């Protein structure tokens, strides 16, 4: 994940060889964890998981 964050800061593009390819404008979000992958955008679930820390980690 660090490599992806560094790429994003430098180029505004998080793509690197450590995560699945993300395309701008996609309807999916990147889920960063031990099994990083693209997943359907579920606004309520993402807000619950990131802001309230109630979802799975």
Predicted model as a PDB file, atoms N, CA, C, CB and O in Angstrom, pLDDT in the B-factor column:
MODEL        1                                                                  
ATOM      1  N   UNK A   1       0.817  -1.188   0.000  1.00 68.00           N  
ATOM      2  CA  UNK A   1       0.000   0.000   0.000  1.00 68.00           C  
ATOM      3  C   UNK A   1       0.865   1.257   0.000  1.00 68.00           C  
ATOM      4  CB  UNK A   1      -0.932  -0.005   1.197  1.00 68.00           C  
ATOM      5  O   UNK A   1       0.488   2.258  -0.609  1.00 68.00           O  
ATOM      6  N   UNK A   2       2.005   1.226   0.664  1.00 81.00           N  
ATOM      7  CA  UNK A   2       2.861   2.412   0.705  1.00 81.00           C  
ATOM      8  C   UNK A   2       3.261   2.861  -0.691  1.00 81.00           C  
ATOM      9  CB  UNK A   2       4.106   2.137   1.535  1.00 81.00           C  
ATOM     10  O   UNK A   2       3.253   4.055  -0.994  1.00 81.00           O  
ATOM     11  N   UNK A   3       3.608   1.909  -1.533  1.00 86.00           N  
ATOM     12  CA  UNK A   3       4.026   2.238  -2.898  1.00 86.00           C  
ATOM     13  C   UNK A   3       2.886   2.923  -3.651  1.00 86.00           C  
ATOM     14  CB  UNK A   3       4.478   0.964  -3.652  1.00 86.00           C  
ATOM     15  O   UNK A   3       3.120   3.850  -4.426  1.00 86.00           O  
ATOM     16  N   UNK A   4       1.670   2.473  -3.425  1.00 82.00           N  
ATOM     17  CA  UNK A   4       0.494   3.073  -4.061  1.00 82.00           C  
ATOM     18  C   UNK A   4       0.280   4.510  -3.573  1.00 82.00           C  
ATOM     19  CB  UNK A   4      -0.762   2.223  -3.776  1.00 82.00           C  
ATOM     20  O   UNK A   4      -0.014   5.395  -4.376  1.00 82.00           O  
ATOM     21  N   UNK A   5       0.422   4.746  -2.285  1.00 82.00           N  
ATOM     22  CA  UNK A   5       0.258   6.090  -1.733  1.00 82.00           C  
ATOM     23  C   UNK A   5       1.333   7.045  -2.254  1.00 82.00           C  
ATOM     24  CB  UNK A   5       0.298   6.041  -0.205  1.00 82.00           C  
ATOM     25  O   UNK A   5       1.046   8.200  -2.569  1.00 82.00           O  
ATOM     26  N   UNK A   6       2.553   6.560  -2.340  1.00 86.00           N  
ATOM     27  CA  UNK A   6       3.636   7.393  -2.871  1.00 86.00           C  
ATOM     28  C   UNK A   6       3.373   7.743  -4.329  1.00 86.00           C  
ATOM     29  CB  UNK A   6       4.994   6.675  -2.732  1.00 86.00           C  
ATOM     30  O   UNK A   6       3.562   8.888  -4.741  1.00 86.00           O  
ATOM     31  N   UNK A   7       2.934   6.752  -5.116  1.00 84.00           N  
ATOM     32  CA  UNK A   7       2.610   7.005  -6.530  1.00 84.00           C  
ATOM     33  C   UNK A   7       1.492   8.037  -6.642  1.00 84.00           C  
ATOM     34  CB  UNK A   7       2.195   5.690  -7.244  1.00 84.00           C  
ATOM     35  O   UNK A   7       1.549   8.919  -7.499  1.00 84.00           O  
ATOM     36  N   UNK A   8       0.485   7.937  -5.793  1.00 83.00           N  
ATOM     37  CA  UNK A   8      -0.638   8.868  -5.836  1.00 83.00           C  
ATOM     38  C   UNK A   8      -0.186  10.293  -5.501  1.00 83.00           C  
ATOM     39  CB  UNK A   8      -1.738   8.419  -4.866  1.00 83.00           C  
ATOM     40  O   UNK A   8      -0.592  11.249  -6.161  1.00 83.00           O  
ATOM     41  N   UNK A   9       0.640  10.424  -4.492  1.00 87.00           N  
ATOM     42  CA  UNK A   9       1.131  11.758  -4.105  1.00 87.00           C  
ATOM     43  C   UNK A   9       1.963  12.378  -5.226  1.00 87.00           C  
ATOM     44  CB  UNK A   9       1.971  11.672  -2.810  1.00 87.00           C  
ATOM     45  O   UNK A   9       1.832  13.567  -5.516  1.00 87.00           O  
ATOM     46  N   UNK A  10       2.811  11.577  -5.847  1.00 91.00           N  
ATOM     47  CA  UNK A  10       3.700  12.103  -6.885  1.00 91.00           C  
ATOM     48  C   UNK A  10       2.995  12.372  -8.209  1.00 91.00           C  
ATOM     49  CB  UNK A  10       4.827  11.143  -7.115  1.00 91.00           C  
ATOM     50  O   UNK A  10       3.296  13.355  -8.886  1.00 91.00           O  
ATOM     51  N   UNK A  11       2.041  11.488  -8.584  1.00 89.00           N  
ATOM     52  CA  UNK A  11       1.490  11.539  -9.948  1.00 89.00           C  
ATOM     53  C   UNK A  11      -0.031  11.672 -10.010  1.00 89.00           C  
ATOM     54  CB  UNK A  11       1.894  10.307 -10.693  1.00 89.00           C  
ATOM     55  O   UNK A  11      -0.591  11.812 -11.096  1.00 89.00           O  
ATOM     56  N   UNK A  12      -0.699  11.631  -8.870  1.00 83.00           N  
ATOM     57  CA  UNK A  12      -2.166  11.621  -8.802  1.00 83.00           C  
ATOM     58  C   UNK A  12      -2.739  10.333  -9.405  1.00 83.00           C  
ATOM     59  CB  UNK A  12      -2.744  12.851  -9.535  1.00 83.00           C  
ATOM     60  O   UNK A  12      -3.902  10.293  -9.808  1.00 83.00           O  
ATOM     61  N   UNK A  13      -1.920   9.290  -9.462  1.00 84.00           N  
ATOM     62  CA  UNK A  13      -2.305   7.990 -10.008  1.00 84.00           C  
ATOM     63  C   UNK A  13      -1.777   6.921  -9.051  1.00 84.00           C  
ATOM     64  CB  UNK A  13      -1.744   7.783 -11.477  1.00 84.00           C  
ATOM     65  O   UNK A  13      -0.562   6.790  -8.905  1.00 84.00           O  
ATOM     66  N   UNK A  14      -2.656   6.149  -8.392  1.00 83.00           N  
ATOM     67  CA  UNK A  14      -2.203   5.176  -7.403  1.00 83.00           C  
ATOM     68  C   UNK A  14      -1.674   3.868  -7.988  1.00 83.00           C  
ATOM     69  CB  UNK A  14      -3.316   4.872  -6.480  1.00 83.00           C  
ATOM     70  O   UNK A  14      -1.200   3.014  -7.239  1.00 83.00           O  
ATOM     71  N   UNK A  15      -1.743   3.692  -9.303  1.00 86.00           N  
ATOM     72  CA  UNK A  15      -1.361   2.418  -9.899  1.00 86.00           C  
ATOM     73  C   UNK A  15       0.126   2.142  -9.730  1.00 86.00           C  
ATOM     74  CB  UNK A  15      -1.726   2.397 -11.372  1.00 86.00           C  
ATOM     75  O   UNK A  15       0.971   3.012  -9.943  1.00 86.00           O  
ATOM     76  N   UNK A  16       0.418   0.908  -9.341  1.00 86.00           N  
ATOM     77  CA  UNK A  16       1.782   0.419  -9.202  1.00 86.00           C  
ATOM     78  C   UNK A  16       1.715  -1.099  -9.285  1.00 86.00           C  
ATOM     79  CB  UNK A  16       2.447   0.902  -7.852  1.00 86.00           C  
ATOM     80  O   UNK A  16       0.636  -1.664  -9.463  1.00 86.00           O  
ATOM     81  N   UNK A  17       2.848  -1.755  -9.159  1.00 87.00           N  
ATOM     82  CA  UNK A  17       2.873  -3.214  -9.299  1.00 87.00           C  
ATOM     83  C   UNK A  17       2.417  -3.961  -8.041  1.00 87.00           C  
ATOM     84  CB  UNK A  17       4.265  -3.659  -9.661  1.00 87.00           C  
ATOM     85  O   UNK A  17       2.421  -5.192  -8.039  1.00 87.00           O  
ATOM     86  N   UNK A  18       2.032  -3.273  -6.991  1.00 84.00           N  
ATOM     87  CA  UNK A  18       1.629  -3.933  -5.746  1.00 84.00           C  
ATOM     88  C   UNK A  18       0.114  -4.062  -5.564  1.00 84.00           C  
ATOM     89  CB  UNK A  18       2.196  -3.182  -4.585  1.00 84.00           C  
ATOM     90  O   UNK A  18      -0.339  -4.764  -4.661  1.00 84.00           O  
ATOM     91  N   UNK A  19      -0.666  -3.396  -6.409  1.00 81.00           N  
ATOM     92  CA  UNK A  19      -2.127  -3.442  -6.270  1.00 81.00           C  
ATOM     93  C   UNK A  19      -2.766  -3.709  -7.633  1.00 81.00           C  
ATOM     94  CB  UNK A  19      -2.669  -2.112  -5.664  1.00 81.00           C  
ATOM     95  O   UNK A  19      -2.118  -3.517  -8.662  1.00 81.00           O  
ATOM     96  N   UNK A  20      -4.029  -4.149  -7.655  1.00 83.00           N  
ATOM     97  CA  UNK A  20      -4.719  -4.294  -8.937  1.00 83.00           C  
ATOM     98  C   UNK A  20      -4.835  -2.936  -9.638  1.00 83.00           C  
ATOM     99  CB  UNK A  20      -6.122  -4.915  -8.729  1.00 83.00           C  
ATOM    100  O   UNK A  20      -4.865  -1.895  -8.982  1.00 83.00           O  
ATOM    101  N   UNK A  21      -4.897  -2.953 -10.947  1.00 85.00           N  
ATOM    102  CA  UNK A  21      -4.978  -1.711 -11.729  1.00 85.00           C  
ATOM    103  C   UNK A  21      -6.306  -1.007 -11.466  1.00 85.00           C  
ATOM    104  CB  UNK A  21      -4.818  -2.003 -13.243  1.00 85.00           C  
ATOM    105  O   UNK A  21      -7.366  -1.633 -11.504  1.00 85.00           O  
ATOM    106  N   UNK A  22      -6.243   0.290 -11.201  1.00 80.00           N  
ATOM    107  CA  UNK A  22      -7.424   1.123 -11.015  1.00 80.00           C  
ATOM    108  C   UNK A  22      -7.514   2.074 -12.190  1.00 80.00           C  
ATOM    109  CB  UNK A  22      -7.373   1.901  -9.663  1.00 80.00           C  
ATOM    110  O   UNK A  22      -6.526   2.708 -12.561  1.00 80.00           O  
ATOM    111  N   UNK A  23      -8.701   2.175 -12.779  1.00 81.00           N  
ATOM    112  CA  UNK A  23      -8.932   3.077 -13.901  1.00 81.00           C  
ATOM    113  C   UNK A  23      -9.779   4.259 -13.432  1.00 81.00           C  
ATOM    114  CB  UNK A  23      -9.624   2.335 -15.077  1.00 81.00           C  
ATOM    115  O   UNK A  23     -10.805   4.044 -12.787  1.00 81.00           O  
ATOM    116  N   UNK A  24      -9.391   5.488 -13.730  1.00 79.00           N  
ATOM    117  CA  UNK A  24     -10.197   6.660 -13.356  1.00 79.00           C  
ATOM    118  C   UNK A  24     -11.610   6.548 -13.921  1.00 79.00           C  
ATOM    119  CB  UNK A  24      -9.529   7.960 -13.856  1.00 79.00           C  
ATOM    120  O   UNK A  24     -11.806   6.078 -15.042  1.00 79.00           O  
ATOM    121  N   UNK A  25     -12.571   6.976 -13.149  1.00 78.00           N  
ATOM    122  CA  UNK A  25     -13.962   6.955 -13.586  1.00 78.00           C  
ATOM    123  C   UNK A  25     -14.665   5.634 -13.365  1.00 78.00           C  
ATOM    124  CB  UNK A  25     -14.033   7.300 -15.017  1.00 78.00           C  
ATOM    125  O   UNK A  25     -15.837   5.495 -13.713  1.00 78.00           O  
ATOM    126  N   UNK A  26     -13.975   4.659 -12.794  1.00 78.00           N  
ATOM    127  CA  UNK A  26     -14.591   3.357 -12.562  1.00 78.00           C  
ATOM    128  C   UNK A  26     -15.679   3.464 -11.498  1.00 78.00           C  
ATOM    129  CB  UNK A  26     -13.532   2.324 -12.142  1.00 78.00           C  
ATOM    130  O   UNK A  26     -15.648   4.365 -10.659  1.00 78.00           O  
ATOM    131  N   UNK A  27     -16.610   2.571 -11.532  1.00 77.00           N  
ATOM    132  CA  UNK A  27     -17.697   2.546 -10.548  1.00 77.00           C  
ATOM    133  C   UNK A  27     -17.312   1.722  -9.321  1.00 77.00           C  
ATOM    134  CB  UNK A  27     -18.977   1.980 -11.179  1.00 77.00           C  
ATOM    135  O   UNK A  27     -18.139   1.501  -8.437  1.00 77.00           O  
ATOM    136  N   UNK A  28     -16.058   1.265  -9.265  1.00 79.00           N  
ATOM    137  CA  UNK A  28     -15.601   0.464  -8.143  1.00 79.00           C  
ATOM    138  C   UNK A  28     -14.576   1.246  -7.324  1.00 79.00           C  
ATOM    139  CB  UNK A  28     -15.001  -0.866  -8.636  1.00 79.00           C  
ATOM    140  O   UNK A  28     -13.965   2.201  -7.804  1.00 79.00           O  
ATOM    141  N   UNK A  29     -14.412   0.825  -6.105  1.00 76.00           N  
ATOM    142  CA  UNK A  29     -13.434   1.440  -5.199  1.00 76.00           C  
ATOM    143  C   UNK A  29     -12.367   0.405  -4.867  1.00 76.00           C  
ATOM    144  CB  UNK A  29     -14.119   1.976  -3.892  1.00 76.00           C  
ATOM    145  O   UNK A  29     -12.613  -0.798  -4.957  1.00 76.00           O  
ATOM    146  N   UNK A  30     -11.196   0.867  -4.487  1.00 75.00           N  
ATOM    147  CA  UNK A  30     -10.123  -0.037  -4.094  1.00 75.00           C  
ATOM    148  C   UNK A  30     -10.230  -0.291  -2.603  1.00 75.00           C  
ATOM    149  CB  UNK A  30      -8.727   0.545  -4.462  1.00 75.00           C  
ATOM    150  O   UNK A  30     -10.281   0.645  -1.805  1.00 75.00           O  
ATOM    151  N   UNK A  31     -10.262  -1.562  -2.230  1.00 74.00           N  
ATOM    152  CA  UNK A  31     -10.283  -1.952  -0.820  1.00 74.00           C  
ATOM    153  C   UNK A  31      -8.859  -2.353  -0.450  1.00 74.00           C  
ATOM    154  CB  UNK A  31     -11.310  -3.132  -0.548  1.00 74.00           C  
ATOM    155  O   UNK A  31      -8.347  -3.360  -0.939  1.00 74.00           O  
ATOM    156  N   UNK A  32      -8.218  -1.564   0.415  1.00 72.00           N  
ATOM    157  CA  UNK A  32      -6.843  -1.841   0.830  1.00 72.00           C  
ATOM    158  C   UNK A  32      -6.853  -2.713   2.074  1.00 72.00           C  
ATOM    159  CB  UNK A  32      -6.066  -0.529   1.094  1.00 72.00           C  
ATOM    160  O   UNK A  32      -7.382  -2.319   3.113  1.00 72.00           O  
ATOM    161  N   UNK A  33      -6.266  -3.900   1.966  1.00 70.00           N  
ATOM    162  CA  UNK A  33      -6.138  -4.819   3.095  1.00 70.00           C  
ATOM    163  C   UNK A  33      -5.133  -5.895   2.682  1.00 70.00           C  
ATOM    164  CB  UNK A  33      -7.537  -5.451   3.502  1.00 70.00           C  
ATOM    165  O   UNK A  33      -4.423  -5.723   1.692  1.00 70.00           O  
ATOM    166  N   UNK A  34      -5.065  -6.991   3.420  1.00 73.00           N  
ATOM    167  CA  UNK A  34      -4.141  -8.053   3.036  1.00 73.00           C  
ATOM    168  C   UNK A  34      -4.528  -8.684   1.702  1.00 73.00           C  
ATOM    169  CB  UNK A  34      -4.093  -9.120   4.119  1.00 73.00           C  
ATOM    170  O   UNK A  34      -3.703  -9.346   1.072  1.00 73.00           O  
ATOM    171  N   UNK A  35      -5.773  -8.488   1.261  1.00 76.00           N  
ATOM    172  CA  UNK A  35      -6.263  -8.985  -0.028  1.00 76.00           C  
ATOM    173  C   UNK A  35      -6.784  -7.788  -0.837  1.00 76.00           C  
ATOM    174  CB  UNK A  35      -7.392 -10.076   0.170  1.00 76.00           C  
ATOM    175  O   UNK A  35      -7.969  -7.734  -1.167  1.00 76.00           O  
ATOM    176  N   UNK A  36      -5.906  -6.836  -1.153  1.00 77.00           N  
ATOM    177  CA  UNK A  36      -6.313  -5.618  -1.854  1.00 77.00           C  
ATOM    178  C   UNK A  36      -6.984  -5.971  -3.168  1.00 77.00           C  
ATOM    179  CB  UNK A  36      -5.105  -4.698  -2.103  1.00 77.00           C  
ATOM    180  O   UNK A  36      -6.460  -6.761  -3.953  1.00 77.00           O  
ATOM    181  N   UNK A  37      -8.170  -5.369  -3.408  1.00 79.00           N  
ATOM    182  CA  UNK A  37      -8.905  -5.657  -4.637  1.00 79.00           C  
ATOM    183  C   UNK A  37      -9.928  -4.570  -4.901  1.00 79.00           C  
ATOM    184  CB  UNK A  37      -9.592  -7.028  -4.555  1.00 79.00           C  
ATOM    185  O   UNK A  37     -10.237  -3.758  -4.029  1.00 79.00           O  
ATOM    186  N   UNK A  38     -10.442  -4.568  -6.108  1.00 80.00           N  
ATOM    187  CA  UNK A  38     -11.523  -3.669  -6.486  1.00 80.00           C  
ATOM    188  C   UNK A  38     -12.820  -4.249  -5.945  1.00 80.00           C  
ATOM    189  CB  UNK A  38     -11.590  -3.469  -8.038  1.00 80.00           C  
ATOM    190  O   UNK A  38     -12.996  -5.467  -5.913  1.00 80.00           O  
ATOM    191  N   UNK A  39     -13.727  -3.376  -5.521  1.00 78.00           N  
ATOM    192  CA  UNK A  39     -15.020  -3.844  -5.013  1.00 78.00           C  
ATOM    193  C   UNK A  39     -16.093  -2.838  -5.396  1.00 78.00           C  
ATOM    194  CB  UNK A  39     -14.982  -4.047  -3.467  1.00 78.00           C  
ATOM    195  O   UNK A  39     -15.797  -1.662  -5.608  1.00 78.00           O  
ATOM    196  N   UNK A  40     -17.338  -3.293  -5.487  1.00 79.00           N  
ATOM    197  CA  UNK A  40     -18.420  -2.361  -5.826  1.00 79.00           C  
ATOM    198  C   UNK A  40     -18.483  -1.218  -4.819  1.00 79.00           C  
ATOM    199  CB  UNK A  40     -19.773  -3.096  -5.876  1.00 79.00           C  
ATOM    200  O   UNK A  40     -18.237  -1.408  -3.628  1.00 79.00           O  
ATOM    201  N   UNK A  41     -18.811  -0.046  -5.308  1.00 75.00           N  
ATOM    202  CA  UNK A  41     -18.941   1.133  -4.455  1.00 75.00           C  
ATOM    203  C   UNK A  41     -20.211   1.007  -3.639  1.00 75.00           C  
ATOM    204  CB  UNK A  41     -18.951   2.441  -5.293  1.00 75.00           C  
ATOM    205  O   UNK A  41     -21.307   0.961  -4.199  1.00 75.00           O  
ATOM    206  N   UNK A  42     -20.080   0.951  -2.335  1.00 74.00           N  
ATOM    207  CA  UNK A  42     -21.222   0.909  -1.420  1.00 74.00           C  
ATOM    208  C   UNK A  42     -20.981   2.028  -0.413  1.00 74.00           C  
ATOM    209  CB  UNK A  42     -21.379  -0.518  -0.705  1.00 74.00           C  
ATOM    210  O   UNK A  42     -20.310   1.837   0.601  1.00 74.00           O  
ATOM    211  N   UNK A  43     -21.536   3.193  -0.709  1.00 73.00           N  
ATOM    212  CA  UNK A  43     -21.254   4.391   0.084  1.00 73.00           C  
ATOM    213  C   UNK A  43     -21.525   4.188   1.568  1.00 73.00           C  
ATOM    214  CB  UNK A  43     -22.077   5.550  -0.424  1.00 73.00           C  
ATOM    215  O   UNK A  43     -20.698   4.561   2.400  1.00 73.00           O  
ATOM    216  N   UNK A  44     -22.663   3.607   1.913  1.00 75.00           N  
ATOM    217  CA  UNK A  44     -22.989   3.418   3.326  1.00 75.00           C  
ATOM    218  C   UNK A  44     -21.972   2.505   4.008  1.00 75.00           C  
ATOM    219  CB  UNK A  44     -24.401   2.837   3.474  1.00 75.00           C  
ATOM    220  O   UNK A  44     -21.484   2.818   5.095  1.00 75.00           O  
ATOM    221  N   UNK A  45     -21.654   1.388   3.377  1.00 70.00           N  
ATOM    222  CA  UNK A  45     -20.690   0.464   3.977  1.00 70.00           C  
ATOM    223  C   UNK A  45     -19.329   1.116   4.123  1.00 70.00           C  
ATOM    224  CB  UNK A  45     -20.572  -0.807   3.140  1.00 70.00           C  
ATOM    225  O   UNK A  45     -18.681   0.967   5.159  1.00 70.00           O  
ATOM    226  N   UNK A  46     -18.883   1.840   3.098  1.00 68.00           N  
ATOM    227  CA  UNK A  46     -17.571   2.477   3.182  1.00 68.00           C  
ATOM    228  C   UNK A  46     -17.522   3.542   4.274  1.00 68.00           C  
ATOM    229  CB  UNK A  46     -17.205   3.095   1.843  1.00 68.00           C  
ATOM    230  O   UNK A  46     -16.528   3.648   4.992  1.00 68.00           O  
ATOM    231  N   UNK A  47     -18.577   4.321   4.403  1.00 70.00           N  
ATOM    232  CA  UNK A  47     -18.616   5.321   5.466  1.00 70.00           C  
ATOM    233  C   UNK A  47     -18.608   4.656   6.830  1.00 70.00           C  
ATOM    234  CB  UNK A  47     -19.850   6.212   5.322  1.00 70.00           C  
ATOM    235  O   UNK A  47     -17.900   5.100   7.734  1.00 70.00           O  
ATOM    236  N   UNK A  48     -19.390   3.591   6.987  1.00 70.00           N  
ATOM    237  CA  UNK A  48     -19.407   2.867   8.260  1.00 70.00           C  
ATOM    238  C   UNK A  48     -18.031   2.289   8.576  1.00 70.00           C  
ATOM    239  CB  UNK A  48     -20.455   1.743   8.226  1.00 70.00           C  
ATOM    240  O   UNK A  48     -17.572   2.366   9.716  1.00 70.00           O  
ATOM    241  N   UNK A  49     -17.375   1.716   7.581  1.00 66.00           N  
ATOM    242  CA  UNK A  49     -16.085   1.059   7.807  1.00 66.00           C  
ATOM    243  C   UNK A  49     -14.960   2.043   8.066  1.00 66.00           C  
ATOM    244  CB  UNK A  49     -15.732   0.200   6.626  1.00 66.00           C  
ATOM    245  O   UNK A  49     -14.040   1.727   8.822  1.00 66.00           O  
ATOM    246  N   UNK A  50     -15.000   3.216   7.469  1.00 65.00           N  
ATOM    247  CA  UNK A  50     -13.873   4.129   7.598  1.00 65.00           C  
ATOM    248  C   UNK A  50     -14.080   5.204   8.647  1.00 65.00           C  
ATOM    249  CB  UNK A  50     -13.598   4.770   6.289  1.00 65.00           C  
ATOM    250  O   UNK A  50     -13.140   5.548   9.364  1.00 65.00           O  
ATOM    251  N   UNK A  51     -15.271   5.737   8.754  1.00 59.00           N  
ATOM    252  CA  UNK A  51     -15.506   6.828   9.697  1.00 59.00           C  
ATOM    253  C   UNK A  51     -15.876   6.317  11.080  1.00 59.00           C  
ATOM    254  CB  UNK A  51     -16.599   7.740   9.179  1.00 59.00           C  
ATOM    255  O   UNK A  51     -15.369   6.811  12.087  1.00 59.00           O  
ATOM    256  N   UNK A  52     -16.747   5.343  11.128  1.00 55.00           N  
ATOM    257  CA  UNK A  52     -17.239   4.852  12.407  1.00 55.00           C  
ATOM    258  C   UNK A  52     -16.475   3.638  12.917  1.00 55.00           C  
ATOM    259  CB  UNK A  52     -18.690   4.513  12.291  1.00 55.00           C  
ATOM    260  O   UNK A  52     -16.666   3.231  14.063  1.00 55.00           O  
ATOM    261  N   UNK A  53     -15.608   3.049  12.082  1.00 56.00           N  
ATOM    262  CA  UNK A  53     -14.812   1.890  12.454  1.00 56.00           C  
ATOM    263  C   UNK A  53     -15.682   0.735  12.958  1.00 56.00           C  
ATOM    264  CB  UNK A  53     -13.798   2.279  13.515  1.00 56.00           C  
ATOM    265  O   UNK A  53     -15.307   0.034  13.898  1.00 56.00           O  
ATOM    266  N   UNK A  54     -16.838   0.543  12.333  1.00 54.00           N  
ATOM    267  CA  UNK A  54     -17.734  -0.527  12.767  1.00 54.00           C  
ATOM    268  C   UNK A  54     -17.659  -1.748  11.864  1.00 54.00           C  
ATOM    269  CB  UNK A  54     -19.156  -0.022  12.819  1.00 54.00           C  
ATOM    270  O   UNK A  54     -18.168  -2.813  12.216  1.00 54.00           O  
ATOM    271  N   UNK A  55     -17.038  -1.606  10.720  1.00 50.00           N  
ATOM    272  CA  UNK A  55     -16.986  -2.714   9.767  1.00 50.00           C  
ATOM    273  C   UNK A  55     -15.768  -3.587   9.969  1.00 50.00           C  
ATOM    274  CB  UNK A  55     -17.001  -2.190   8.357  1.00 50.00           C  
ATOM    275  O   UNK A  55     -14.952  -3.344  10.857  1.00 50.00           O  
ATOM    276  N   UNK A  56     -15.653  -4.609   9.133  1.00 56.00           N  
ATOM    277  CA  UNK A  56     -14.493  -5.500   9.233  1.00 56.00           C  
ATOM    278  C   UNK A  56     -13.216  -4.777   8.835  1.00 56.00           C  
ATOM    279  CB  UNK A  56     -14.690  -6.741   8.352  1.00 56.00           C  
ATOM    280  O   UNK A  56     -13.240  -3.851   8.024  1.00 56.00           O  
ATOM    281  N   UNK A  57     -12.133  -5.196   9.398  1.00 52.00           N  
ATOM    282  CA  UNK A  57     -10.840  -4.583   9.079  1.00 52.00           C  
ATOM    283  C   UNK A  57     -10.040  -5.555   8.245  1.00 52.00           C  
ATOM    284  CB  UNK A  57     -10.060  -4.189  10.367  1.00 52.00           C  
ATOM    285  O   UNK A  57      -8.911  -5.252   7.858  1.00 52.00           O  
TER     286      UNK A  57                                                      
ENDMDL                                                                          
END                                                                             
